[in-house]
Every structure is written in C-alpha cells, then in structure tokens.
Amino acid sequence: MNAYLQSVIENVKKKHGNEPEFVQTVEEVLSSVGPVIDRHPEYEKLDLLNRMVEPERMFTFRVVWMDDEGKYHTNIGYRFQFNGAIGPYKGGLRFQKNVYPGIIKFLGFEQVFKNALTGLPIGGAKGGSDFDPAGKSDAEIMRFCQSFMTALYRYIGPDVDVPAGDMGVGSREIGYLYGQYRRLKGTFENGVLTGKGMSYGGSLIRPEATGYGAVYYLQNVLEHEGESIKGKTIAASGFGNVAWGVCKKAAQLGAKVVTLSGPDGYIYDKDGVVTDEKINYLLEMRSSGHDKVKDYADKFGVEFFPGKKPWTVKADVVMPSAMQNDVHMEEAKQIVANNIKYYIEVANMPTTNDALNFLRQQKGMIVAPSKAVNAGGVATSALEMAQNSERLVWTKDDVDEHLHHIMNTIYKMSVDAAEKYDLGYDLVAGANIAGFERIAEAMKEQGIF
Ligand code: 2IT
C-alpha cells in the first residue's frame, strides 16, 4: 500500500483507538483509494488525506429537558460538520442511547463520501444525541427536540448545514425541531432541515427514498448479471424506515422480502412482506415504540426466532438494513455457505471490515457498499432542498424519476471509477474512489483549508 496512505491510517488508529467505528470506516474508505493517490502525487503534497480524516468543525452541546413528572434530564448533543468542500454540510441526526463521538464521527465520514457520490452539491455532516427515545411520551420528545434545537440553531441554516433524520429521528422529531428553529429565527427557512412533513415543505417520496433507492441499485446489479428482480427473495434485517422502503419497492417490482429483524430476534415470512397491510404495519410497529419485531409474527402468524439474526436464511439477496456491524465474520461465512450471490449493504457500515473483505474475495459473489446503496435517502433530501429554495412542490413521479436516475448514475459512476483504475468490477472500491475524487478535486481547487 502507498506509504503516505499507510501513515495516515496509522495516525488515525493511534489517535482514535477509543473510537473503533471511526477507525473502521477510515480504513475501509482509504484502503480503496491507493491507486488514486499513486496517480495524483499532488494529493500527498497537499496532505489531502490528513485533512479529510479531520472534521472541519465538531461540537457538543448540553441538552436539558424536563420529563412528564417534572424531573430534569441532561443529555449530550453532537454536530460534526465533517467536510463542506462541495456544498453545505448535510447529514442526519441520530437519537439513540449508545451515541458517543465515535458513532457520530464514523457516520460523518461515511456521509462525506456518500454525498459526493450522489453528484449533488452537498457536504457531509452528522449529529445526534445519547437521548433514548424508548418509552418517551410525545410531550417529552417535543421538549427534548426544542431544547436540542435551541442549542443548535445558530450553527445551521439552508446554506450552512442541513440536518435530517437517522435512527430515532423521524418526521415527528423533524417537525418539533423545525418548529423551534422557526420560533427562534423568526423566518420561514424550511431548507434548514429535510425529512419534513408535507404540510410545511417536505418532499414526496423522501420517506421511501432510502429503501427505493437501494432496490433501484439492486436492479442495476441484477441487470449486469443478466438477471431480473422479479421473483427474487430478499433476506433483510431491521424493520425501520429503510427496511420499509425496501419491502415496498421490492413488492412493486415482483420481489419479496422474507425476513426482518429487531433487537429481539428475526421473523421469517415465506410469503414475503408484500401486501399493503403488512408493509403499513411496519410503520405502526415503529411508531409504537416497542422496538420488537415479534409484533409482526404475532399479527401475521409467521415464525419468530428470538435472539437470532436472519443470516442463516437462504435467499437470493441479502440486504442488511438495520445498523452498523450487523454482519460479522461468522455470519458472513454462513451467508457464503448458503450460496447467496448478492450481498447488498443498506444500513451505514453494516459489515465489519474482516467480514466485508472476506465477502469481497468470494468468487461469484457481488458485494455492494452501503454508501452507494443507501445514498438515495440523502439524494432525495437534496431534492427536498431544491424544492424549498424554488418554493414549489414536485410531483411524486418527478421525485421518483429523479431518484431512479440518480441511483443509476451512482451505480455507473462506481463501475466506471473502478475500471478507470484497472480494478475490474468492484462496486466497493468504485464507490469510494468516485466519492473521493470529487472531494479531493474540490479541496485542491479551494486551497489551504
Ligand atoms: O445516513 C443518511 O444518509 C441519512 N441518515 C440521511 C441524511 C440526510 O441528510 O437525508
């Protein structure tokens, strides 16, 4: 490996030993870009790699809120504005009790490359809080969001930094966050947040976009292999917004998702999550706050496997759509043993690096990386920003067509980038390189920063 590259990775390992998720994503991304560094010696002169692994700005803030009993609680809020070279910082907020700087940093770093890969003018950021939404009342969620935004509003804006949702932050939270932003600023700047409700500037298809985009990407992969999506079975994990969108688009195209998972285990539905009733029930399960996928098994009379993940199930396609590090080495071996040809990451960093490398080495297996596969979500957020600044609303078909086109382009850019550096058909390296090239050029042209 290129010596400069190696030294940057070593530095990150030394400096961030207590943030393993961040080290993991830096190693994953940078291990792809050696050929680019070799071809562009000026990148080392400009020390681009050390600059890229250091967020432009990151800050924490105190978020104090009162529960329904009048008790005070104190959480930490985060916003890491990682890289703004190609557009305003853009990325979600995650509210989850395990949030700490290493999680926000890994998500922020991934977001930079993902956003660049969309071809749209959006920089990368991430934020959130260690606030645990489980079991909180609506009023508690509202007070928390108001307090969070009171601390954050000075540092964001439609041309500065545009947060959105992630785990634990959906349209309800975005609504409360935006209400507080508007109250504090006294302006209707709704381009400051994406994932909004339709009544105040949200975009049609944004809720579905991550899952829809993932399935459009899968279609590109299947087409490359001369196969059709019709009749394919998909083993997915998770049962949140992303898995929901995957189920919905897969069903529309004649494929079926046969597994879903939660912290309590997984369900196997041999008929697939294909009817409107089943697909809509996922939304109910999510908003109930139970966080249990067993509810699905109880309602539809399918099998439930407590405490297990769905990676032993035989299917045509695997789509991990839950969270980071969902598939480890043991599970990757199981997936290979089951002769699964398509490994399509959907959640952010769902695979450990050793498992990912193992899967990539399998002959005949196609591995697609999440930063390309799930980029339809943030891309549609950028379409929401465009609609807000144009002060108009696009039709559902308009947004869906744009999304579809963007996903095809992301796929093609990834394939082309890998070919450009003689790496063959490598969707993982291609995605990293295509994103990297765009950011590197923008940083180079903008001078020292
Ligand atoms: O991981 C992601 O890309 C998101 N959570 C969506 C970010 C966004 O700004 O829509």
Residues whose N, C-alpha, C, O or C-beta is under 5 A from the ligand:
A	BS01	2IT	K90 G91 G92 V162 A164 G165 D166 N374 G377 V378 S381
